[in-house]
Amino acid sequence: MIAADLERLAAAQLGDGGWDVDYLQISPAGKLDWRGVATLRAIDILRANGVV
């Protein structure tokens, strides 16, 4: 179900407005770098599907 996956993605948004990475981080700095990528990807997916 695509709708359920979109709801899950939207619900994963953190209080600061971003999304966390879903893989084992090598370093704290790497986590911060990839959080931006994950956030932009989530926003792009949600916009493309009319959620935001």
C-alpha distance matrix in Angstrom:
0.0 3.8 5.5 5.4 6.5 8.9 10.2 10.9 12.6 14.6 15.6 17.0 19.6 23.0 25.9 27.6 24.9 23.8 21.2 22.5 22.4 20.6 23.3 26.8 29.1 32.5 34.2 33.8 34.6 31.9 29.3 30.5 30.5 26.9 25.6 26.5 24.5 21.4 21.9 22.4 19.4 17.1 19.0 18.7 14.9 14.7 17.5 16.2 13.2 15.6 14.8 18.4
3.8 0.0 3.8 5.4 5.1 6.2 8.6 9.8 10.5 12.3 14.1 15.4 17.5 21.1 24.0 25.4 22.3 21.2 18.9 20.6 20.6 19.3 22.1 25.8 27.7 31.1 32.6 32.0 32.5 29.8 27.3 28.2 27.9 24.5 23.2 23.6 21.6 18.7 19.0 19.1 16.1 14.0 15.6 15.1 11.3 11.2 13.9 12.5 9.6 12.3 11.7 15.2
5.5 3.8 0.0 3.8 5.4 5.1 6.2 8.6 9.9 10.6 12.2 14.3 16.2 19.8 22.3 23.9 20.9 20.4 18.6 20.7 21.3 20.3 23.5 27.1 28.8 32.3 33.5 32.5 33.1 30.8 28.0 28.5 28.6 25.4 23.5 23.9 22.5 19.4 19.0 19.4 17.0 14.2 15.2 15.4 11.9 10.5 13.2 12.7 9.2 10.8 9.6 13.3
5.4 5.4 3.8 0.0 3.8 5.4 5.1 6.1 8.6 9.9 10.4 12.4 14.9 18.2 20.9 22.9 20.3 19.7 17.4 19.0 19.7 18.2 21.5 24.9 26.9 30.5 31.7 30.8 31.7 29.5 26.5 27.4 27.8 24.5 22.6 23.6 22.3 18.9 18.8 19.9 17.4 14.4 16.1 16.8 13.3 12.1 15.4 15.3 12.2 13.7 11.8 15.1
6.5 5.1 5.4 3.8 0.0 3.8 5.4 5.0 6.1 8.6 9.8 10.6 13.2 16.6 19.7 21.3 18.6 17.3 14.7 16.2 16.5 15.0 18.2 21.7 23.7 27.2 28.5 27.7 28.5 26.1 23.3 24.2 24.5 21.1 19.4 20.4 18.9 15.5 15.8 16.8 14.1 11.4 13.6 14.2 10.6 10.2 13.8 13.5 11.1 13.3 11.5 14.4
8.9 6.2 5.1 5.4 3.8 0.0 3.8 5.4 5.0 6.2 8.5 9.9 11.5 15.2 17.9 19.3 16.2 15.4 13.5 15.7 16.6 16.0 19.5 23.0 24.4 27.9 28.8 27.7 28.1 25.9 23.1 23.5 23.6 20.5 18.5 18.9 17.6 14.5 14.0 14.7 12.4 9.3 10.7 11.5 8.2 6.8 10.3 10.6 8.1 9.9 7.7 10.6
10.2 8.6 6.2 5.1 5.4 3.8 0.0 3.8 5.4 5.1 6.0 8.6 10.5 13.9 16.2 18.2 15.6 15.4 13.7 15.9 17.4 16.8 20.4 23.7 25.1 28.7 29.4 28.0 28.7 26.9 23.7 24.1 24.8 21.9 19.4 20.1 19.5 16.1 15.2 16.6 14.9 11.3 12.5 14.2 11.4 9.1 12.5 13.6 11.0 11.6 8.6 11.2
10.9 9.8 8.6 6.1 5.0 5.4 3.8 0.0 3.8 5.5 5.1 6.3 9.2 12.3 15.2 17.3 15.0 14.2 11.7 13.2 14.5 13.4 17.0 20.2 21.8 25.5 26.4 25.1 26.2 24.3 21.0 21.8 22.7 19.6 17.3 18.7 18.0 14.3 14.1 16.1 14.2 10.8 12.9 14.8 12.0 10.7 14.5 15.5 13.4 14.6 11.6 13.6
12.6 10.5 9.9 8.6 6.1 5.0 5.4 3.8 0.0 3.8 5.4 5.2 7.2 10.7 13.9 15.2 12.6 11.3 8.8 10.8 12.0 11.8 15.4 18.8 19.9 23.5 24.2 22.9 23.5 21.5 18.5 18.9 19.5 16.5 14.2 15.2 14.4 10.9 10.4 12.3 10.5 7.0 9.4 11.3 8.9 8.0 11.8 13.0 11.7 13.0 10.2 11.6
14.6 12.3 10.6 9.9 8.6 6.2 5.1 5.5 3.8 0.0 3.8 5.4 5.8 9.4 11.9 13.4 10.5 10.4 9.2 12.0 14.1 14.5 18.3 21.4 22.1 25.7 25.9 24.0 24.6 23.1 19.9 19.7 20.6 18.0 15.1 15.6 15.6 12.4 10.7 12.5 11.7 7.9 8.7 11.4 9.8 7.4 10.7 12.9 11.5 11.7 8.2 9.0
15.6 14.1 12.2 10.4 9.8 8.5 6.0 5.1 5.4 3.8 0.0 3.8 5.4 8.2 10.5 12.9 11.0 11.1 9.7 11.7 14.2 14.3 18.0 20.8 21.7 25.4 25.5 23.5 24.6 23.4 19.9 20.0 21.5 19.0 15.9 17.1 17.5 14.0 12.7 15.2 14.5 10.9 12.1 15.0 13.4 11.2 14.5 16.6 15.0 15.1 11.5 12.3
17.0 15.4 14.3 12.4 10.6 9.9 8.6 6.3 5.2 5.4 3.8 0.0 3.8 6.2 9.5 11.4 9.8 8.8 6.5 8.0 10.5 10.7 14.4 17.1 17.9 21.6 21.7 19.8 21.0 19.7 16.1 16.5 18.1 15.5 12.5 14.3 14.7 11.1 10.3 13.4 12.7 9.5 11.5 14.5 13.1 11.9 15.3 17.3 16.3 16.9 13.6 14.0
19.6 17.5 16.2 14.9 13.2 11.5 10.5 9.2 7.2 5.8 5.4 3.8 0.0 3.8 6.8 8.1 6.1 5.7 5.0 7.8 11.0 12.4 16.0 18.4 18.5 22.0 21.5 19.2 19.9 19.0 15.6 15.0 16.7 14.7 11.2 12.3 13.5 10.4 8.4 11.5 11.9 8.8 9.8 13.3 12.9 11.3 14.0 16.7 16.3 16.3 13.0 12.3
23.0 21.1 19.8 18.2 16.6 15.2 13.9 12.3 10.7 9.4 8.2 6.2 3.8 0.0 3.8 5.5 5.4 5.5 5.8 7.5 11.2 13.0 16.2 18.0 17.6 20.9 20.0 17.2 18.2 17.9 14.4 13.6 16.0 14.6 10.9 12.4 14.4 11.8 9.9 13.4 14.4 11.8 12.7 16.3 16.4 14.9 17.4 20.2 20.0 19.8 16.5 15.4
25.9 24.0 22.3 20.9 19.7 17.9 16.2 15.2 13.9 11.9 10.5 9.5 6.8 3.8 0.0 3.8 5.4 7.4 9.1 10.8 14.6 16.6 19.7 21.1 20.3 23.5 22.0 18.8 19.7 20.1 16.7 15.3 17.9 17.3 13.5 14.5 17.1 14.9 12.5 15.7 17.3 14.7 14.8 18.6 19.0 17.2 19.1 22.3 22.1 21.4 18.0 16.4
27.6 25.4 23.9 22.9 21.3 19.3 18.2 17.3 15.2 13.4 12.9 11.4 8.1 5.5 3.8 0.0 3.8 5.7 8.7 10.4 14.0 16.8 19.5 20.8 19.4 22.3 20.5 17.1 17.4 18.1 15.0 12.9 15.4 15.3 11.6 12.0 15.0 13.6 10.9 13.8 16.1 14.2 13.9 17.6 18.8 17.3 18.7 22.0 22.4 21.7 18.7 16.5
24.9 22.3 20.9 20.3 18.6 16.2 15.6 15.0 12.6 10.5 11.0 9.8 6.1 5.4 5.4 3.8 0.0 3.8 7.0 10.0 13.4 16.1 19.1 21.0 20.0 22.9 21.6 18.7 18.6 18.6 15.6 13.6 15.3 14.6 10.9 10.7 13.2 11.6 8.3 10.9 13.1 11.0 10.3 14.0 15.2 13.6 14.9 18.2 18.7 18.0 15.1 12.9
23.8 21.2 20.4 19.7 17.3 15.4 15.4 14.2 11.3 10.4 11.1 8.8 5.7 5.5 7.4 5.7 3.8 0.0 3.8 6.7 9.8 12.7 15.6 17.6 16.5 19.5 18.5 15.9 15.7 15.2 12.2 10.6 12.0 11.0 7.2 7.5 9.8 8.0 5.2 8.5 10.5 8.8 9.2 12.6 13.7 13.0 14.7 17.5 18.3 18.4 15.7 13.9
21.2 18.9 18.6 17.4 14.7 13.5 13.7 11.7 8.8 9.2 9.7 6.5 5.0 5.8 9.1 8.7 7.0 3.8 0.0 3.8 6.7 9.1 12.3 14.7 14.2 17.6 17.2 15.1 15.4 14.2 11.0 10.5 11.8 9.7 6.3 7.9 9.0 6.0 4.9 8.6 9.2 7.4 9.3 12.2 12.5 12.4 14.8 17.0 17.5 18.2 15.5 14.6
22.5 20.6 20.7 19.0 16.2 15.7 15.9 13.2 10.8 12.0 11.7 8.0 7.8 7.5 10.8 10.4 10.0 6.7 3.8 0.0 3.8 6.4 9.2 11.1 10.7 14.2 13.9 12.1 13.0 11.7 8.1 8.8 10.6 8.3 5.4 8.6 9.5 6.7 7.5 11.1 11.2 10.1 12.6 15.1 15.1 15.5 18.2 20.0 20.4 21.6 18.9 18.3
22.4 20.6 21.3 19.7 16.5 16.6 17.4 14.5 12.0 14.1 14.2 10.5 11.0 11.2 14.6 14.0 13.4 9.8 6.7 3.8 0.0 3.8 5.8 8.3 8.2 11.6 12.2 11.4 12.2 9.9 6.9 8.8 9.6 6.5 5.5 8.9 8.6 6.1 8.6 11.5 10.8 10.7 13.8 15.5 15.3 16.6 19.2 20.4 21.1 22.8 20.5 20.3
20.6 19.3 20.3 18.2 15.0 16.0 16.8 13.4 11.8 14.5 14.3 10.7 12.4 13.0 16.6 16.8 16.1 12.7 9.1 6.4 3.8 0.0 3.8 7.0 8.7 12.2 13.7 13.6 15.0 12.4 9.7 12.3 13.0 9.7 9.3 12.5 11.5 8.7 11.5 14.1 12.6 12.1 15.7 17.1 16.1 17.4 20.5 21.3 21.4 23.5 21.2 21.6
23.3 22.1 23.5 21.5 18.2 19.5 20.4 17.0 15.4 18.3 18.0 14.4 16.0 16.2 19.7 19.5 19.1 15.6 12.3 9.2 5.8 3.8 0.0 3.8 6.1 9.3 11.6 12.4 13.9 11.0 9.1 12.5 12.9 9.9 10.7 13.9 12.8 10.9 14.1 16.4 14.9 15.2 18.7 19.7 18.9 20.7 23.6 24.1 24.5 26.8 24.7 25.1
26.8 25.8 27.1 24.9 21.7 23.0 23.7 20.2 18.8 21.4 20.8 17.1 18.4 18.0 21.1 20.8 21.0 17.6 14.7 11.1 8.3 7.0 3.8 0.0 3.8 6.5 9.0 10.5 12.6 10.1 8.8 12.5 13.3 11.2 12.3 15.7 15.1 13.7 16.7 19.2 18.1 18.5 21.8 23.0 22.5 24.2 27.0 27.7 28.2 30.3 28.2 28.3
29.1 27.7 28.8 26.9 23.7 24.4 25.1 21.8 19.9 22.1 21.7 17.9 18.5 17.6 20.3 19.4 20.0 16.5 14.2 10.7 8.2 8.7 6.1 3.8 0.0 3.8 5.5 7.0 8.9 6.5 5.7 9.5 10.4 9.1 10.5 13.8 13.7 13.1 15.8 18.2 17.9 18.6 21.5 22.9 22.9 24.6 27.1 28.0 28.9 30.8 28.7 28.3
32.5 31.1 32.3 30.5 27.2 27.9 28.7 25.5 23.5 25.7 25.4 21.6 22.0 20.9 23.5 22.3 22.9 19.5 17.6 14.2 11.6 12.2 9.3 6.5 3.8 0.0 3.8 7.1 8.5 6.5 7.6 10.9 11.3 10.9 13.0 15.8 15.8 15.8 18.6 20.7 20.5 21.7 24.4 25.5 25.9 27.7 30.0 30.8 32.0 34.0 32.0 31.5
34.2 32.6 33.5 31.7 28.5 28.8 29.4 26.4 24.2 25.9 25.5 21.7 21.5 20.0 22.0 20.5 21.6 18.5 17.2 13.9 12.2 13.7 11.6 9.0 5.5 3.8 0.0 3.8 5.4 5.1 6.4 8.9 10.0 10.7 12.3 15.0 15.8 16.1 18.3 20.5 21.0 22.1 24.4 25.9 26.6 28.2 30.2 31.5 32.8 34.4 32.2 31.3
33.8 32.0 32.5 30.8 27.7 27.7 28.0 25.1 22.9 24.0 23.5 19.8 19.2 17.2 18.8 17.1 18.7 15.9 15.1 12.1 11.4 13.6 12.4 10.5 7.0 7.1 3.8 0.0 3.8 5.4 5.1 6.5 8.8 10.1 10.6 13.3 14.9 15.1 16.6 19.1 20.1 20.8 22.8 24.7 25.7 26.7 28.8 30.4 31.6 32.8 30.5 29.3
34.6 32.5 33.1 31.7 28.5 28.1 28.7 26.2 23.5 24.6 24.6 21.0 19.9 18.2 19.7 17.4 18.6 15.7 15.4 13.0 12.2 15.0 13.9 12.6 8.9 8.5 5.4 3.8 0.0 3.8 5.4 5.2 6.3 8.8 9.9 11.6 13.3 14.5 15.8 17.7 19.1 20.3 21.9 23.6 25.0 26.3 27.9 29.5 31.1 32.3 30.3 28.8
31.9 29.8 30.8 29.5 26.1 25.9 26.9 24.3 21.5 23.1 23.4 19.7 19.0 17.9 20.1 18.1 18.6 15.2 14.2 11.7 9.9 12.4 11.0 10.1 6.5 6.5 5.1 5.4 3.8 0.0 3.8 5.4 5.0 6.1 8.4 10.4 11.0 12.1 14.2 15.9 16.7 18.2 20.2 21.5 22.6 24.3 26.0 27.2 28.9 30.4 28.6 27.5
29.3 27.3 28.0 26.5 23.3 23.1 23.7 21.0 18.5 19.9 19.9 16.1 15.6 14.4 16.7 15.0 15.6 12.2 11.0 8.1 6.9 9.7 9.1 8.8 5.7 7.6 6.4 5.1 5.4 3.8 0.0 3.8 5.5 5.3 6.0 8.9 10.1 10.1 11.9 14.4 15.1 15.9 18.1 19.8 20.6 21.9 24.0 25.4 26.7 28.1 26.0 24.9
30.5 28.2 28.5 27.4 24.2 23.5 24.1 21.8 18.9 19.7 20.0 16.5 15.0 13.6 15.3 12.9 13.6 10.6 10.5 8.8 8.8 12.3 12.5 12.5 9.5 10.9 8.9 6.5 5.2 5.4 3.8 0.0 3.8 5.6 5.1 6.9 9.3 10.0 10.8 13.0 14.6 15.5 17.0 18.9 20.4 21.4 22.9 24.8 26.3 27.3 25.2 23.6
30.5 27.9 28.6 27.8 24.5 23.6 24.8 22.7 19.5 20.6 21.5 18.1 16.7 16.0 17.9 15.4 15.3 12.0 11.8 10.6 9.6 13.0 12.9 13.3 10.4 11.3 10.0 8.8 6.3 5.0 5.5 3.8 0.0 3.8 5.6 5.9 7.3 9.3 10.6 11.8 13.3 15.1 16.4 17.6 19.4 21.0 22.2 23.6 25.6 26.8 25.2 23.7
26.9 24.5 25.4 24.5 21.1 20.5 21.9 19.6 16.5 18.0 19.0 15.5 14.7 14.6 17.3 15.3 14.6 11.0 9.7 8.3 6.5 9.7 9.9 11.2 9.1 10.9 10.7 10.1 8.8 6.1 5.3 5.6 3.8 0.0 3.8 5.3 5.0 6.2 8.5 10.0 10.6 12.3 14.3 15.3 16.6 18.4 20.0 21.1 22.8 24.4 22.8 21.7
25.6 23.2 23.5 22.6 19.4 18.5 19.4 17.3 14.2 15.1 15.9 12.5 11.2 10.9 13.5 11.6 10.9 7.2 6.3 5.4 5.5 9.3 10.7 12.3 10.5 13.0 12.3 10.6 9.9 8.4 6.0 5.1 5.6 3.8 0.0 3.8 5.4 5.0 6.0 8.6 9.8 10.4 12.2 14.1 15.3 16.4 18.2 19.9 21.3 22.4 20.4 19.1
26.5 23.6 23.9 23.6 20.4 18.9 20.1 18.7 15.2 15.6 17.1 14.3 12.3 12.4 14.5 12.0 10.7 7.5 7.9 8.6 8.9 12.5 13.9 15.7 13.8 15.8 15.0 13.3 11.6 10.4 8.9 6.9 5.9 5.3 3.8 0.0 3.8 5.4 5.1 6.2 8.5 9.9 10.7 12.2 14.3 15.4 16.5 18.2 20.2 21.1 19.5 17.8
24.5 21.6 22.5 22.3 18.9 17.6 19.5 18.0 14.4 15.6 17.5 14.7 13.5 14.4 17.1 15.0 13.2 9.8 9.0 9.5 8.6 11.5 12.8 15.1 13.7 15.8 15.8 14.9 13.3 11.0 10.1 9.3 7.3 5.0 5.4 3.8 0.0 3.8 5.4 5.3 6.1 8.6 10.0 10.6 12.3 14.3 15.4 16.5 18.6 20.1 18.9 17.7
21.4 18.7 19.4 18.9 15.5 14.5 16.1 14.3 10.9 12.4 14.0 11.1 10.4 11.8 14.9 13.6 11.6 8.0 6.0 6.7 6.1 8.7 10.9 13.7 13.1 15.8 16.1 15.1 14.5 12.1 10.1 10.0 9.3 6.2 5.0 5.4 3.8 0.0 3.8 5.6 5.1 6.1 8.6 9.9 10.6 12.2 14.2 15.4 16.8 18.4 16.8 16.0
21.9 19.0 19.0 18.8 15.8 14.0 15.2 14.1 10.4 10.7 12.7 10.3 8.4 9.9 12.5 10.9 8.3 5.2 4.9 7.5 8.6 11.5 14.1 16.7 15.8 18.6 18.3 16.6 15.8 14.2 11.9 10.8 10.6 8.5 6.0 5.1 5.4 3.8 0.0 3.8 5.4 5.2 6.2 8.6 10.0 10.6 12.2 14.2 15.6 16.5 14.7 13.3
22.4 19.1 19.4 19.9 16.8 14.7 16.6 16.1 12.3 12.5 15.2 13.4 11.5 13.4 15.7 13.8 10.9 8.5 8.6 11.1 11.5 14.1 16.4 19.2 18.2 20.7 20.5 19.1 17.7 15.9 14.4 13.0 11.8 10.0 8.6 6.2 5.3 5.6 3.8 0.0 3.8 5.5 5.2 6.1 8.6 10.0 10.5 12.1 14.3 15.3 14.3 12.7
19.4 16.1 17.0 17.4 14.1 12.4 14.9 14.2 10.5 11.7 14.5 12.7 11.9 14.4 17.3 16.1 13.1 10.5 9.2 11.2 10.8 12.6 14.9 18.1 17.9 20.5 21.0 20.1 19.1 16.7 15.1 14.6 13.3 10.6 9.8 8.5 6.1 5.1 5.4 3.8 0.0 3.8 5.5 5.1 6.2 8.6 9.9 10.6 12.5 14.4 13.5 13.0
17.1 14.0 14.2 14.4 11.4 9.3 11.3 10.8 7.0 7.9 10.9 9.5 8.8 11.8 14.7 14.2 11.0 8.8 7.4 10.1 10.7 12.1 15.2 18.5 18.6 21.7 22.1 20.8 20.3 18.2 15.9 15.5 15.1 12.3 10.4 9.9 8.6 6.1 5.2 5.5 3.8 0.0 3.8 5.4 5.2 6.1 8.5 9.9 10.9 12.3 10.7 10.4
19.0 15.6 15.2 16.1 13.6 10.7 12.5 12.9 9.4 8.7 12.1 11.5 9.8 12.7 14.8 13.9 10.3 9.2 9.3 12.6 13.8 15.7 18.7 21.8 21.5 24.4 24.4 22.8 21.9 20.2 18.1 17.0 16.4 14.3 12.2 10.7 10.0 8.6 6.2 5.2 5.5 3.8 0.0 3.8 5.5 5.2 6.0 8.4 9.9 10.5 9.2 7.8
18.7 15.1 15.4 16.8 14.2 11.5 14.2 14.8 11.3 11.4 15.0 14.5 13.3 16.3 18.6 17.6 14.0 12.6 12.2 15.1 15.5 17.1 19.7 23.0 22.9 25.5 25.9 24.7 23.6 21.5 19.8 18.9 17.6 15.3 14.1 12.2 10.6 9.9 8.6 6.1 5.1 5.4 3.8 0.0 3.8 5.5 5.2 6.0 8.6 10.0 10.0 9.3
14.9 11.3 11.9 13.3 10.6 8.2 11.4 12.0 8.9 9.8 13.4 13.1 12.9 16.4 19.0 18.8 15.2 13.7 12.5 15.1 15.3 16.1 18.9 22.5 22.9 25.9 26.6 25.7 25.0 22.6 20.6 20.4 19.4 16.6 15.3 14.3 12.3 10.6 10.0 8.6 6.2 5.2 5.5 3.8 0.0 3.8 5.6 5.2 6.4 8.8 8.6 9.4
14.7 11.2 10.5 12.1 10.2 6.8 9.1 10.7 8.0 7.4 11.2 11.9 11.3 14.9 17.2 17.3 13.6 13.0 12.4 15.5 16.6 17.4 20.7 24.2 24.6 27.7 28.2 26.7 26.3 24.3 21.9 21.4 21.0 18.4 16.4 15.4 14.3 12.2 10.6 10.0 8.6 6.1 5.2 5.5 3.8 0.0 3.8 5.5 5.3 6.3 5.0 5.9
17.5 13.9 13.2 15.4 13.8 10.3 12.5 14.5 11.8 10.7 14.5 15.3 14.0 17.4 19.1 18.7 14.9 14.7 14.8 18.2 19.2 20.5 23.6 27.0 27.1 30.0 30.2 28.8 27.9 26.0 24.0 22.9 22.2 20.0 18.2 16.5 15.4 14.2 12.2 10.5 9.9 8.5 6.0 5.2 5.6 3.8 0.0 3.8 5.3 5.1 5.7 5.1
16.2 12.5 12.7 15.3 13.5 10.6 13.6 15.5 13.0 12.9 16.6 17.3 16.7 20.2 22.3 22.0 18.2 17.5 17.0 20.0 20.4 21.3 24.1 27.7 28.0 30.8 31.5 30.4 29.5 27.2 25.4 24.8 23.6 21.1 19.9 18.2 16.5 15.4 14.2 12.1 10.6 9.9 8.4 6.0 5.2 5.5 3.8 0.0 3.8 5.7 7.8 8.5
13.2 9.6 9.2 12.2 11.1 8.1 11.0 13.4 11.7 11.5 15.0 16.3 16.3 20.0 22.1 22.4 18.7 18.3 17.5 20.4 21.1 21.4 24.5 28.2 28.9 32.0 32.8 31.6 31.1 28.9 26.7 26.3 25.6 22.8 21.3 20.2 18.6 16.8 15.6 14.3 12.5 10.9 9.9 8.6 6.4 5.3 5.3 3.8 0.0 3.8 5.7 8.1
15.6 12.3 10.8 13.7 13.3 9.9 11.6 14.6 13.0 11.7 15.1 16.9 16.3 19.8 21.4 21.7 18.0 18.4 18.2 21.6 22.8 23.5 26.8 30.3 30.8 34.0 34.4 32.8 32.3 30.4 28.1 27.3 26.8 24.4 22.4 21.1 20.1 18.4 16.5 15.3 14.4 12.3 10.5 10.0 8.8 6.3 5.1 5.7 3.8 0.0 3.8 5.7
14.8 11.7 9.6 11.8 11.5 7.7 8.6 11.6 10.2 8.2 11.5 13.6 13.0 16.5 18.0 18.7 15.1 15.7 15.5 18.9 20.5 21.2 24.7 28.2 28.7 32.0 32.2 30.5 30.3 28.6 26.0 25.2 25.2 22.8 20.4 19.5 18.9 16.8 14.7 14.3 13.5 10.7 9.2 10.0 8.6 5.0 5.7 7.8 5.7 3.8 0.0 3.8
18.4 15.2 13.3 15.1 14.4 10.6 11.2 13.6 11.6 9.0 12.3 14.0 12.3 15.4 16.4 16.5 12.9 13.9 14.6 18.3 20.3 21.6 25.1 28.3 28.3 31.5 31.3 29.3 28.8 27.5 24.9 23.6 23.7 21.7 19.1 17.8 17.7 16.0 13.3 12.7 13.0 10.4 7.8 9.3 9.4 5.9 5.1 8.5 8.1 5.7 3.8 0.0
